[in-house]
Amino acid sequence: MVVIVDTVSATPVRPRHPEKVNRPDALSPPKPDWIRVRAPTTRGYADTRNIVKENGLVTVCEEAGCPNIGECWDKKHATFMIMGDTCTRACAFCNVKTGMPGALDAAEPEYVAEATFKLGLKHVVVTSVDRDDLSDGGAQHFAETIRAIRVRCPDTTIEILTPDFLRKDGALEVVAAAKPDVFNHNLETVPSQYLSVRPGARYFHSIRLLQRVKEIDPSIFTKSGIMVGLGEKRHEVLQVMDDLRSADVDFLTIGQYLQPTRKHHAVMRYVTPDEFAGYEKVAYTKGFLMVSASPLTRSSHHAGEDFARLQAARAALVR
């Protein structure tokens, strides 16, 4: 018997990160014990996954390879990623697929709202890929998603994690007008690491974005996060805290960077739990209403519980 294999006409598999294919491998040190998590195997995880797939949705939990997916999905907590699964940026830390995205799905806001209802979410987090190819960076799509959730789930609070809308005049105002309860935009790292870690972004533009949200609507909670272990110094992390507080940001998250593949930025070191605890204490002294700092902290991890604490912290200030 002869088996003929066609190696000419078959469509080649496109690499997930074509811009990283020819990079040399970046080796990271072995993970310490405090980083390890259990593989997701529970019924709750399976139920959440089914609802996501039935509604044709993408989650950052899967696309970014979040280590907390088992814990969160077991509780039916998922972070929806709108506007496709392909990002126009190529950040050195991120596992989301890069390339030229397809057209927006006009029905997606309704799908997200329906999935929010089916999961019974009291607090939902919606993020997106960067869409530099769109004239508004996807701002109108964000606003439509917020409004669709409000209609389908009027008692659900909404947290968004947005891109930077760099060079998209008026985009931020469109999103803020939809009145999310929490506006999150992550700085990701300290300024000295931007060229190697987040080359498509501008640190002070991101600071100004967060500051502008408060100017537009002071009632919206603002939030930002960074990863550590990318080569930053302690004094740089403290300066980021000061910069965020100068923009009146309410909530800070700090987590350990984990390398998705050897083609991504290496982990320069694993920050100890005691160091994270130290960062959290310092951040509170600088005036943040809420701080989450631990090796496995991620932007949307325990977002619902943290939002309740955030509300309580603000209420305590006005008594």
LOTOR-395645 format. One record per residue: x, y, z of N, C-alpha, C, CB in turn; residue number from 1. Coordinates in steps of 0.2 Angstrom, whole numbers, plus 5000, padded with zeros to 4 digits. Glycine has a CB too. Layout:
BEGIN
nX,nY,nZ,caX,caY,caZ,cX,cY,cZ,cbX,cbY,cbZ,resi
X,Y,Z,X,Y,Z,X,Y,Z,X,Y,Z,NUM $
...
This chain:
BEGIN
nX,nY,nZ,caX,caY,caZ,cX,cY,cZ,cbX,cbY,cbZ,resi
5004,4994,5000,5000,5000,5000,5004,5006,5000,4995,5000,5006,1 $
5002,5011,4996,5006,5017,4996,5002,5023,4998,5008,5019,4988,2 $
5005,5027,5003,5001,5033,5006,5004,5039,5003,5002,5033,5014,3 $
5000,5043,5000,5002,5049,4997,5001,5055,5001,4999,5050,4990,4 $
5005,5059,5003,5005,5065,5008,5006,5071,5004,5009,5064,5014,5 $
5000,5075,5003,5001,5081,4999,5004,5087,5004,4994,5084,4997,6 $
5010,5089,5003,5013,5094,5007,5014,5100,5003,5021,5091,5008,7 $
5010,5101,4997,5011,5107,4993,5004,5111,4994,5012,5105,4986,8 $
4999,5108,4993,4992,5112,4993,4989,5113,5000,4987,5108,4989,9 $
4992,5109,5005,4989,5110,5011,4990,5117,5014,4991,5105,5016,10 $
4985,5120,5017,4986,5127,5020,4991,5126,5026,4980,5130,5022,11 $
4997,5130,5027,5001,5129,5032,4998,5132,5039,5008,5133,5031,12 $
4999,5129,5044,4997,5132,5051,5000,5139,5052,4998,5127,5056,13 $
4996,5144,5053,4999,5150,5055,5001,5150,5062,4994,5156,5054,14 $
5008,5152,5064,5010,5153,5071,5006,5158,5075,5017,5155,5071,15 $
5005,5156,5081,5001,5161,5085,5004,5168,5086,5000,5158,5092,16 $
5011,5168,5086,5014,5174,5087,5020,5174,5081,5018,5174,5094,17 $
5018,5176,5075,5023,5176,5070,5029,5180,5071,5019,5178,5063,18 $
5028,5186,5074,5033,5191,5075,5038,5188,5080,5030,5197,5078,19 $
5037,5183,5084,5041,5180,5089,5045,5173,5086,5038,5178,5095,20 $
5043,5171,5081,5045,5164,5078,5053,5164,5078,5042,5163,5071,21 $
5056,5169,5075,5063,5169,5074,5067,5172,5080,5065,5173,5068,22 $
5064,5173,5086,5067,5175,5092,5071,5169,5095,5063,5179,5097,23 $
5077,5171,5098,5080,5165,5102,5076,5164,5108,5087,5167,5104,24 $
5076,5157,5110,5073,5156,5116,5075,5160,5122,5073,5148,5118,25 $
5070,5162,5126,5072,5166,5132,5070,5161,5138,5068,5172,5133,26 $
5075,5159,5142,5075,5154,5147,5073,5157,5154,5081,5150,5148,27 $
5068,5155,5157,5066,5157,5164,5068,5152,5169,5059,5159,5164,28 $
5069,5155,5175,5071,5150,5181,5065,5145,5182,5073,5154,5187,29 $
5066,5140,5186,5060,5135,5187,5055,5139,5192,5063,5129,5191,30 $
5049,5137,5191,5044,5140,5196,5044,5138,5203,5037,5138,5193,31 $
5044,5142,5208,5044,5140,5215,5037,5137,5217,5046,5146,5219,32 $
5037,5134,5223,5031,5131,5225,5025,5135,5225,5033,5128,5232,33 $
5026,5142,5227,5020,5146,5228,5017,5148,5222,5023,5152,5232,34 $
5020,5146,5216,5017,5148,5210,5012,5142,5207,5022,5149,5205,35 $
5013,5136,5209,5009,5131,5206,5002,5131,5208,5013,5124,5209,36 $
4998,5129,5203,4991,5128,5204,4988,5121,5201,4987,5134,5200,37 $
4982,5119,5203,4979,5113,5201,4976,5114,5194,4974,5111,5206,38 $
4977,5108,5190,4974,5108,5184,4966,5108,5184,4976,5102,5180,39 $
4962,5112,5180,4955,5113,5180,4952,5106,5178,4953,5119,5176,40 $
4948,5103,5183,4944,5097,5181,4937,5097,5184,4948,5091,5184,41 $
4935,5102,5187,4928,5102,5191,4922,5102,5186,4928,5107,5196,42 $
4917,5101,5189,4910,5101,5185,4909,5109,5184,4905,5098,5189,43 $
4910,5113,5189,4909,5120,5188,4913,5123,5182,4910,5124,5194,44 $
4919,5121,5182,4923,5123,5176,4921,5121,5169,4931,5120,5177,45 $
4918,5114,5169,4915,5112,5163,4909,5115,5161,4914,5104,5163,46 $
4905,5117,5166,4899,5121,5164,4900,5128,5162,4894,5121,5171,47 $
4905,5131,5165,4907,5138,5162,4909,5137,5155,4912,5141,5167,48 $
4914,5133,5154,4917,5132,5147,4911,5131,5142,4922,5126,5147,49 $
4906,5127,5144,4901,5125,5139,4897,5131,5137,4896,5120,5142,50 $
4895,5135,5142,4891,5142,5141,4895,5146,5137,4890,5145,5148,51 $
4902,5147,5138,4906,5151,5134,4906,5149,5127,4913,5151,5137,52 $
4907,5143,5126,4907,5140,5119,4900,5140,5115,4909,5133,5119,53 $
4895,5139,5119,4888,5139,5116,4886,5146,5113,4883,5137,5121,54 $
4889,5151,5117,4888,5158,5115,4893,5161,5110,4887,5163,5121,55 $
4898,5156,5108,4903,5159,5103,4907,5164,5106,4900,5161,5097,56 $
4909,5164,5112,4913,5169,5115,4920,5167,5116,4910,5171,5122,57 $
4924,5172,5117,4931,5172,5118,4933,5174,5125,4936,5175,5113,58 $
4937,5171,5129,4939,5173,5136,4946,5174,5136,4936,5168,5141,59 $
4948,5180,5140,4955,5181,5141,4958,5176,5146,4956,5188,5144,60 $
4954,5172,5150,4956,5167,5154,4959,5161,5150,4950,5164,5158,61 $
4957,5160,5144,4960,5155,5140,4965,5158,5135,4954,5152,5135,62 $
4964,5163,5132,4968,5166,5127,4975,5168,5131,4965,5172,5124,63 $
4975,5171,5137,4981,5173,5140,4984,5168,5144,4979,5179,5144,64 $
4981,5162,5145,4983,5156,5149,4984,5158,5156,4990,5155,5146,65 $
4978,5161,5159,4978,5163,5166,4979,5157,5170,4971,5167,5167,66 $
4983,5157,5176,4984,5152,5180,4978,5151,5185,4990,5153,5184,67 $
4973,5156,5185,4968,5155,5190,4961,5152,5186,4966,5162,5193,68 $
4962,5150,5180,4956,5148,5176,4952,5143,5180,4958,5146,5169,69 $
4955,5138,5183,4952,5133,5186,4948,5135,5192,4957,5127,5189,70 $
4950,5139,5196,4947,5142,5202,4941,5146,5200,4952,5146,5206,71 $
4942,5151,5195,4937,5156,5193,4931,5152,5190,4940,5161,5189,72 $
4933,5148,5185,4928,5145,5181,4924,5140,5185,4931,5141,5175,73 $
4927,5137,5190,4923,5133,5195,4917,5137,5198,4928,5130,5200,74 $
4919,5143,5199,4914,5148,5202,4909,5151,5197,4917,5153,5207,75 $
4910,5149,5191,4906,5152,5185,4908,5160,5184,4899,5151,5186,76 $
4914,5161,5186,4917,5168,5184,4921,5167,5178,4921,5171,5191,77 $
4920,5171,5173,4924,5171,5167,4925,5179,5165,4921,5167,5161,78 $
4930,5180,5162,4932,5187,5159,4931,5187,5152,4939,5190,5161,79 $
4926,5190,5149,4925,5190,5142,4929,5194,5138,4917,5192,5140,80 $
4932,5192,5132,4936,5196,5128,4933,5197,5122,4943,5192,5127,81 $
4931,5203,5121,4927,5205,5115,4932,5207,5109,4922,5211,5116,82 $
4928,5208,5103,4932,5210,5097,4937,5205,5094,4935,5217,5098,83 $
4936,5199,5095,4940,5194,5092,4945,5191,5097,4943,5197,5086,84 $
4949,5186,5094,4954,5183,5097,4961,5185,5095,4954,5176,5097,85 $
4962,5190,5091,4968,5192,5087,4969,5200,5089,4968,5191,5080,86 $
4975,5201,5091,4977,5208,5094,4982,5211,5089,4981,5207,5101,87 $
4981,5217,5088,4985,5221,5083,4992,5223,5086,4982,5227,5081,88 $
4993,5222,5093,4999,5223,5096,5003,5217,5097,4998,5227,5103,89 $
5009,5217,5099,5014,5211,5099,5018,5212,5106,5018,5210,5093,90 $
5014,5213,5111,5018,5214,5118,5022,5208,5119,5013,5215,5123,91 $
5028,5209,5122,5032,5203,5124,5030,5198,5129,5039,5206,5125,92 $
5025,5200,5133,5023,5196,5139,5017,5192,5137,5022,5201,5145,93 $
5013,5194,5132,5006,5192,5131,5005,5186,5127,5002,5198,5128,94 $
5001,5181,5129,5000,5175,5125,4994,5176,5120,4999,5170,5129,95 $
4990,5181,5120,4985,5182,5115,4988,5182,5108,4981,5189,5116,96 $
4984,5179,5103,4986,5179,5096,4987,5186,5093,4981,5175,5092,97 $
4992,5186,5089,4994,5193,5086,4993,5192,5078,5001,5195,5087,98 $
4991,5198,5075,4990,5198,5068,4984,5203,5066,4988,5191,5065,99 $
4981,5202,5060,4976,5207,5058,4969,5204,5059,4977,5208,5050,100 $
4965,5207,5064,4959,5204,5066,4954,5204,5060,4956,5208,5072,101 $
4948,5201,5061,4943,5201,5057,4938,5206,5059,4939,5194,5057,102 $
4932,5207,5055,4927,5212,5056,4924,5210,5063,4922,5212,5051,103 $
4921,5216,5066,4918,5215,5072,4911,5211,5071,4916,5222,5075,104 $
4909,5208,5076,4903,5204,5076,4898,5209,5079,4903,5197,5080,105 $
4893,5211,5076,4888,5216,5078,4884,5213,5084,4884,5219,5073,106 $
4883,5206,5084,4879,5203,5088,4882,5201,5095,4876,5197,5085,107 $
4889,5202,5095,4893,5200,5101,4891,5203,5107,4900,5202,5100,108 $
4889,5210,5108,4886,5213,5114,4881,5209,5117,4884,5220,5113,109 $
4876,5207,5113,4870,5203,5115,4872,5196,5117,4865,5202,5109,110 $
4877,5193,5114,4880,5186,5116,4883,5187,5123,4885,5183,5111,111 $
4887,5192,5124,4890,5193,5131,4885,5194,5136,4895,5199,5130,112 $
4880,5198,5135,4875,5199,5139,4871,5193,5141,4870,5204,5137,113 $
4870,5188,5136,4866,5182,5137,4870,5177,5141,4864,5179,5130,114 $
4877,5177,5140,4881,5173,5144,4882,5175,5151,4888,5172,5141,115 $
4882,5182,5152,4882,5185,5159,4876,5182,5163,4882,5192,5158,116 $
4870,5182,5159,4864,5180,5162,4864,5173,5164,4858,5182,5158,117 $
4866,5169,5159,4866,5161,5160,4871,5159,5166,4868,5158,5154,118 $
4877,5163,5167,4881,5162,5172,4879,5164,5179,4888,5164,5170,119 $
4874,5169,5179,4872,5172,5185,4877,5176,5188,4870,5166,5190,120 $
4880,5180,5184,4886,5184,5187,4883,5191,5190,4890,5186,5181,121 $
4885,5192,5196,4883,5198,5199,4888,5204,5198,4883,5197,5207,122 $
4894,5202,5195,4899,5206,5193,4903,5203,5187,4904,5208,5199,123 $
4903,5207,5182,4906,5204,5176,4912,5208,5173,4900,5204,5170,124 $
4917,5205,5171,4923,5209,5168,4923,5207,5161,4929,5206,5172,125 $
4924,5213,5157,4924,5213,5150,4931,5216,5148,4918,5216,5146,126 $
4935,5212,5144,4941,5215,5141,4941,5215,5134,4947,5212,5144,127 $
4946,5216,5130,4947,5216,5123,4954,5215,5121,4943,5222,5120,128 $
4955,5213,5115,4961,5214,5111,4962,5221,5109,4962,5209,5105,129 $
4968,5223,5108,4969,5230,5105,4967,5229,5098,4977,5232,5105,130 $
4963,5235,5095,4961,5235,5089,4963,5242,5086,4953,5235,5088,131 $
4969,5242,5084,4972,5248,5081,4970,5249,5074,4980,5248,5081,132 $
4967,5244,5071,4964,5244,5064,4958,5248,5064,4963,5237,5062,133 $
4954,5249,5070,4948,5252,5070,4948,5260,5071,4943,5249,5075,134 $
4944,5264,5068,4945,5271,5069,4944,5273,5076,4940,5275,5064,135 $
4940,5270,5080,4939,5272,5087,4942,5267,5092,4931,5272,5088,136 $
4946,5262,5089,4949,5257,5093,4944,5252,5097,4953,5260,5099,137 $
4938,5252,5094,4933,5248,5097,4929,5251,5103,4936,5241,5100,138 $
4929,5257,5104,4926,5261,5109,4918,5260,5109,4928,5268,5109,139 $
4916,5261,5103,4908,5260,5102,4906,5253,5104,4906,5262,5095,140 $
4910,5248,5102,4908,5241,5103,4908,5240,5111,4913,5236,5100,141 $
4913,5243,5114,4913,5242,5121,4907,5245,5124,4920,5246,5124,142 $
4905,5251,5122,4899,5254,5125,4893,5250,5123,4899,5261,5122,143 $
4892,5247,5118,4887,5243,5116,4886,5237,5120,4887,5241,5108,144 $
4892,5234,5122,4892,5228,5126,4890,5230,5133,4899,5225,5126,145 $
4892,5236,5136,4890,5238,5142,4883,5239,5143,4894,5245,5144,146 $
4880,5242,5138,4873,5244,5137,4869,5237,5137,4871,5249,5132,147 $
4871,5233,5133,4867,5226,5132,4867,5222,5139,4871,5222,5127,148 $
4873,5222,5142,4873,5219,5149,4868,5223,5154,4880,5219,5152,149 $
4868,5229,5153,4863,5233,5158,4856,5231,5156,4864,5241,5157,150 $
4854,5230,5150,4847,5228,5148,4846,5221,5151,4846,5229,5141,151 $
4850,5216,5149,4849,5209,5151,4850,5208,5158,4853,5205,5147,152 $
4854,5211,5161,4856,5210,5168,4857,5216,5172,4863,5206,5169,153 $
4851,5220,5174,4851,5226,5177,4854,5227,5183,4844,5229,5177,154 $
4855,5221,5187,4858,5221,5194,4865,5219,5194,4854,5216,5198,155 $
4868,5218,5188,4875,5216,5187,4879,5222,5187,4876,5211,5181,156 $
4885,5222,5191,4889,5228,5190,4895,5226,5185,4893,5229,5197,157 $
4897,5231,5182,4901,5230,5176,4908,5233,5176,4898,5232,5169,158 $
4913,5229,5175,4920,5231,5175,4923,5230,5168,4924,5227,5181,159 $
4926,5235,5166,4929,5234,5159,4937,5235,5160,4927,5239,5154,160 $
4941,5231,5156,4948,5231,5156,4950,5233,5148,4952,5225,5158,161 $
4951,5239,5147,4952,5242,5140,4959,5242,5138,4949,5249,5140,162 $
4960,5243,5131,4966,5245,5128,4967,5252,5129,4967,5243,5121,163 $
4973,5255,5127,4975,5262,5128,4971,5267,5124,4982,5263,5128,164 $
4968,5265,5118,4965,5269,5113,4970,5275,5111,4959,5273,5116,165 $
4976,5272,5110,4981,5277,5108,4980,5280,5101,4988,5273,5108,166 $
4980,5286,5101,4979,5290,5094,4971,5289,5092,4984,5288,5089,167 $
4967,5288,5096,4960,5287,5095,4956,5293,5098,4957,5280,5097,168 $
4956,5299,5096,4953,5304,5099,4945,5303,5100,4954,5311,5095,169 $
4943,5304,5106,4936,5304,5107,4934,5297,5109,4932,5306,5102,170 $
4938,5292,5109,4936,5285,5110,4935,5284,5118,4942,5280,5108,171 $
4939,5287,5122,4938,5286,5129,4931,5289,5131,4944,5289,5133,172 $
4930,5295,5129,4923,5298,5131,4917,5294,5129,4923,5305,5127,173 $
4918,5290,5123,4912,5285,5121,4911,5280,5126,4914,5282,5114,174 $
4917,5277,5129,4917,5271,5133,4914,5274,5140,4923,5268,5134,175 $
4917,5280,5142,4915,5282,5149,4908,5284,5149,4920,5288,5151,176 $
4905,5287,5144,4898,5289,5143,4893,5283,5145,4896,5292,5137,177 $
4896,5277,5143,4892,5271,5145,4892,5269,5152,4894,5265,5140,178 $
4896,5272,5156,4896,5272,5163,4897,5265,5166,4889,5274,5166,179 $
4903,5262,5164,4904,5255,5168,4905,5257,5175,4911,5252,5165,180 $
4905,5252,5180,4906,5253,5187,4913,5254,5188,4903,5248,5191,181 $
4917,5250,5185,4925,5250,5186,4928,5251,5179,4927,5244,5189,182 $
4932,5256,5178,4936,5256,5172,4944,5254,5174,4936,5264,5169,183 $
4946,5249,5171,4952,5246,5172,4957,5247,5166,4952,5239,5174,184 $
4962,5250,5166,4967,5250,5161,4974,5248,5164,4967,5256,5157,185 $
4977,5243,5162,4984,5241,5165,4990,5244,5162,4984,5233,5165,186 $
4994,5246,5167,5001,5249,5165,5005,5243,5163,5004,5253,5170,187 $
5004,5238,5166,5008,5231,5164,5015,5231,5167,5008,5230,5157,188 $
5019,5236,5167,5026,5236,5169,5028,5243,5171,5030,5233,5164,189 $
5034,5244,5173,5037,5251,5175,5039,5254,5168,5043,5250,5180,190 $
5040,5261,5168,5042,5264,5162,5048,5262,5159,5043,5272,5163,191 $
5053,5260,5163,5060,5258,5160,5059,5252,5156,5065,5257,5165,192 $
5054,5248,5157,5053,5241,5153,5049,5242,5147,5051,5236,5158,193 $
5046,5248,5146,5041,5248,5140,5044,5246,5134,5038,5255,5140,194 $
5050,5248,5132,5052,5247,5125,5053,5239,5124,5059,5250,5124,195 $
5055,5235,5129,5056,5228,5128,5050,5224,5130,5061,5226,5133,196 $
5045,5227,5134,5039,5223,5136,5033,5225,5133,5039,5224,5144,197 $
5032,5232,5132,5026,5234,5129,5027,5240,5124,5021,5237,5135,198 $
5031,5238,5119,5033,5243,5114,5028,5247,5110,5038,5240,5109,199 $
5022,5245,5110,5017,5248,5106,5013,5253,5110,5012,5244,5103,200 $
5015,5254,5117,5011,5258,5121,5015,5264,5124,5008,5254,5127,201 $
5012,5269,5127,5016,5274,5130,5014,5275,5137,5015,5281,5126,202 $
5019,5275,5142,5017,5275,5149,5013,5281,5151,5023,5274,5153,203 $
5015,5287,5149,5011,5292,5152,5005,5294,5148,5016,5299,5151,204 $
5004,5291,5142,4997,5291,5139,4992,5287,5143,4998,5288,5132,205 $
4995,5281,5145,4991,5276,5150,4989,5280,5156,4994,5270,5151,206 $
4993,5283,5159,4992,5287,5165,4987,5292,5164,4998,5290,5168,207 $
4988,5296,5159,4983,5301,5157,4976,5298,5155,4985,5305,5151,208 $
4976,5292,5152,4969,5289,5151,4965,5288,5157,4970,5283,5147,209 $
4969,5285,5162,4965,5284,5169,4963,5290,5172,4970,5280,5173,210 $
4967,5295,5172,4966,5302,5175,4960,5305,5171,4972,5307,5174,211 $
4959,5304,5165,4954,5307,5161,4947,5304,5163,4955,5307,5153,212 $
4947,5298,5164,4941,5294,5166,4938,5298,5172,4942,5287,5168,213 $
4942,5299,5177,4940,5303,5183,4937,5310,5182,4946,5303,5189,214 $
4941,5313,5177,4938,5320,5175,4931,5320,5172,4943,5323,5171,215 $
4930,5314,5168,4924,5314,5165,4918,5312,5169,4924,5309,5159,216 $
4920,5307,5174,4915,5304,5178,4918,5302,5185,4910,5299,5175,217 $
4918,5306,5190,4922,5304,5196,4919,5298,5200,4922,5310,5201,218 $
4912,5296,5198,4909,5291,5201,4912,5284,5199,4902,5291,5200,219 $
4915,5284,5193,4918,5278,5190,4924,5276,5194,4919,5278,5183,220 $
4924,5270,5197,4930,5267,5200,4936,5266,5195,4929,5261,5204,221 $
4942,5268,5196,4947,5267,5191,4952,5262,5194,4951,5273,5189,222 $
4955,5258,5190,4959,5252,5192,4965,5251,5187,4955,5246,5193,223 $
4971,5249,5190,4976,5248,5185,4981,5242,5189,4980,5254,5184,224 $
4985,5239,5184,4989,5234,5187,4996,5233,5184,4985,5227,5187,225 $
5000,5230,5187,5007,5229,5184,5009,5222,5186,5012,5234,5187,226 $
5014,5219,5182,5017,5213,5183,5024,5214,5186,5017,5208,5177,227 $
5026,5210,5190,5033,5211,5193,5037,5204,5191,5033,5212,5200,228 $
5043,5205,5191,5048,5199,5189,5050,5200,5182,5044,5193,5189,229 $
5049,5206,5179,5051,5208,5172,5058,5211,5172,5046,5212,5169,230 $
5061,5212,5178,5067,5216,5178,5067,5223,5181,5070,5217,5171,231 $
5061,5225,5184,5060,5231,5187,5064,5231,5194,5053,5232,5188,232 $
5065,5237,5196,5068,5238,5203,5062,5241,5208,5073,5244,5203,233 $
5063,5239,5214,5058,5241,5219,5056,5248,5219,5060,5239,5226,234 $
5061,5253,5218,5059,5260,5218,5055,5262,5212,5066,5264,5218,235 $
5056,5258,5207,5052,5259,5201,5044,5257,5202,5054,5256,5195,236 $
5043,5252,5205,5036,5250,5207,5033,5255,5212,5036,5243,5211,237 $
5037,5258,5216,5034,5263,5221,5033,5269,5217,5039,5265,5226,238 $
5037,5271,5212,5035,5277,5208,5029,5276,5204,5041,5278,5203,239 $
5028,5270,5201,5022,5268,5198,5016,5270,5202,5022,5261,5195,240 $
5016,5268,5209,5011,5269,5213,5009,5276,5214,5013,5266,5220,241 $
5015,5280,5214,5014,5288,5215,5011,5291,5209,5021,5291,5216,242 $
5013,5288,5203,5010,5291,5197,5002,5289,5196,5014,5288,5191,243 $
5001,5283,5198,4994,5281,5198,4989,5285,5203,4993,5274,5200,244 $
4992,5286,5209,4989,5290,5214,4988,5298,5211,4992,5290,5221,245 $
4993,5300,5208,4992,5307,5205,4987,5307,5200,4999,5309,5202,246 $
4985,5302,5197,4979,5301,5192,4973,5299,5196,4981,5296,5187,247 $
4973,5299,5203,4967,5297,5207,4964,5290,5206,4962,5302,5206,248 $
4969,5285,5204,4967,5279,5203,4965,5275,5210,4972,5274,5199,249 $
4960,5272,5210,4957,5269,5216,4960,5262,5218,4950,5268,5216,250 $
4961,5258,5213,4963,5251,5214,4969,5249,5211,4957,5246,5212,251 $
4974,5246,5214,4980,5243,5211,4980,5236,5212,4986,5247,5214,252 $
4982,5232,5206,4984,5225,5207,4991,5224,5205,4979,5221,5202,253 $
4995,5220,5208,5002,5218,5207,5002,5210,5207,5007,5221,5212,254 $
5004,5207,5201,5005,5200,5201,5012,5198,5198,4999,5197,5197,255 $
5013,5192,5199,5020,5189,5196,5019,5188,5188,5022,5183,5199,256 $
5024,5190,5184,5024,5189,5177,5026,5181,5176,5029,5193,5173,257 $
5022,5178,5172,5023,5171,5170,5024,5170,5163,5018,5166,5173,258 $
5030,5167,5161,5031,5167,5154,5027,5162,5150,5039,5165,5153,259 $
5023,5164,5145,5019,5160,5141,5022,5154,5137,5014,5164,5137,260 $
5028,5157,5134,5032,5152,5130,5039,5155,5130,5029,5152,5122,261 $
5044,5151,5127,5051,5153,5127,5052,5158,5123,5055,5147,5126,262 $
5047,5160,5118,5048,5165,5114,5046,5172,5117,5044,5164,5107,263 $
5043,5172,5122,5041,5178,5126,5046,5180,5131,5034,5176,5130,264 $
5045,5186,5133,5050,5189,5138,5052,5184,5144,5048,5196,5141,265 $
5058,5183,5146,5059,5179,5151,5057,5182,5158,5067,5178,5151,266 $
5056,5177,5163,5055,5179,5170,5062,5180,5172,5051,5173,5174,267 $
5063,5186,5175,5069,5188,5177,5070,5186,5184,5070,5196,5177,268 $
5065,5186,5188,5065,5183,5195,5058,5182,5197,5069,5187,5200,269 $
5057,5177,5202,5051,5176,5205,5050,5180,5212,5049,5169,5207,270 $
5046,5185,5212,5045,5189,5218,5042,5185,5224,5041,5196,5217,271 $
5044,5186,5230,5042,5181,5235,5035,5184,5238,5047,5181,5241,272 $
5031,5180,5241,5025,5182,5244,5026,5188,5249,5022,5176,5248,273 $
5032,5187,5253,5033,5193,5258,5034,5199,5254,5039,5191,5262,274 $
5037,5199,5249,5038,5206,5245,5032,5208,5242,5043,5204,5239,275 $
5027,5204,5240,5021,5206,5238,5017,5209,5244,5017,5200,5235,276 $
5017,5206,5250,5014,5209,5256,5017,5216,5257,5015,5204,5262,277 $
5023,5217,5256,5026,5223,5257,5024,5229,5252,5034,5223,5257,278 $
5023,5227,5246,5020,5231,5241,5013,5233,5243,5020,5228,5234,279 $
5009,5228,5245,5002,5230,5247,5002,5235,5253,4999,5223,5249,280 $
5006,5234,5258,5006,5239,5263,5008,5246,5261,5011,5236,5269,281 $
5013,5246,5257,5015,5253,5255,5010,5256,5251,5022,5252,5251,282 $
5007,5252,5246,5001,5255,5242,4996,5258,5246,4999,5250,5237,283 $
4994,5254,5251,4988,5257,5255,4990,5264,5259,4986,5252,5261,284 $
4996,5264,5261,4999,5271,5264,4999,5276,5259,5006,5270,5267,285 $
4999,5275,5252,4999,5280,5247,4992,5282,5245,5002,5277,5241,286 $
4987,5279,5248,4980,5281,5247,4975,5277,5243,4980,5288,5245,287 $
4978,5271,5240,4973,5267,5236,4967,5265,5240,4977,5261,5233,288 $
4961,5264,5238,4956,5262,5241,4956,5254,5242,4949,5264,5238,289 $
4959,5251,5237,4959,5244,5236,4966,5242,5233,4953,5241,5232,290 $
4969,5237,5236,4975,5234,5233,4975,5226,5234,4982,5237,5237,291 $
4977,5223,5228,4978,5216,5228,4985,5215,5225,4972,5212,5224,292 $
4989,5212,5229,4996,5210,5228,4998,5203,5230,5001,5216,5230,293 $
4999,5199,5225,5001,5192,5227,5004,5189,5221,4995,5188,5230,294 $
5007,5183,5221,5010,5180,5215,5005,5178,5210,5014,5174,5217,295 $
4999,5176,5212,4994,5174,5207,4989,5180,5206,4991,5168,5209,296 $
4990,5186,5208,4985,5191,5207,4985,5192,5200,4987,5197,5211,297 $
4979,5193,5197,4977,5195,5190,4972,5200,5190,4976,5189,5186,298 $
4971,5204,5185,4966,5210,5185,4959,5208,5187,4966,5213,5178,299 $
4957,5202,5185,4950,5200,5186,4949,5195,5191,4946,5198,5180,300 $
4954,5193,5194,4954,5188,5199,4950,5190,5206,4961,5185,5201,301 $
4945,5187,5208,4941,5189,5213,4938,5196,5212,4945,5189,5220,302 $
4937,5198,5206,4935,5204,5204,4928,5206,5208,4934,5205,5197,303 $
4923,5202,5208,4917,5203,5212,4918,5205,5219,4912,5197,5211,304 $
4922,5200,5223,4923,5202,5230,4927,5208,5231,4927,5196,5233,305 $
4932,5209,5226,4936,5216,5227,4931,5222,5226,4942,5215,5222,306 $
4927,5221,5221,4922,5227,5220,4918,5229,5226,4918,5226,5214,307 $
4916,5224,5229,4912,5225,5236,4916,5229,5241,4909,5218,5239,308 $
4922,5226,5241,4927,5230,5246,4929,5237,5244,4934,5226,5247,309 $
4929,5238,5237,4930,5244,5235,4925,5249,5236,4931,5244,5227,310 $
4919,5247,5235,4913,5251,5237,4913,5253,5245,4906,5247,5235,311 $
4914,5248,5249,4914,5249,5256,4920,5254,5258,4915,5242,5260,312 $
4926,5254,5255,4931,5258,5256,4929,5265,5254,4937,5256,5252,313 $
4926,5266,5249,4924,5273,5247,4918,5275,5252,4921,5273,5240,314 $
4914,5271,5253,4908,5273,5258,4911,5275,5265,4903,5267,5259,315 $
4917,5272,5267,4920,5274,5273,4923,5280,5273,4925,5268,5275,316 $
4925,5283,5267,4928,5289,5267,4923,5295,5268,4932,5290,5260,317 $
4917,5294,5266,4912,5299,5266,4908,5299,5272,4908,5299,5260,318 $
4909,5295,5277,4905,5295,5283,4908,5301,5288,4906,5288,5287,319 $
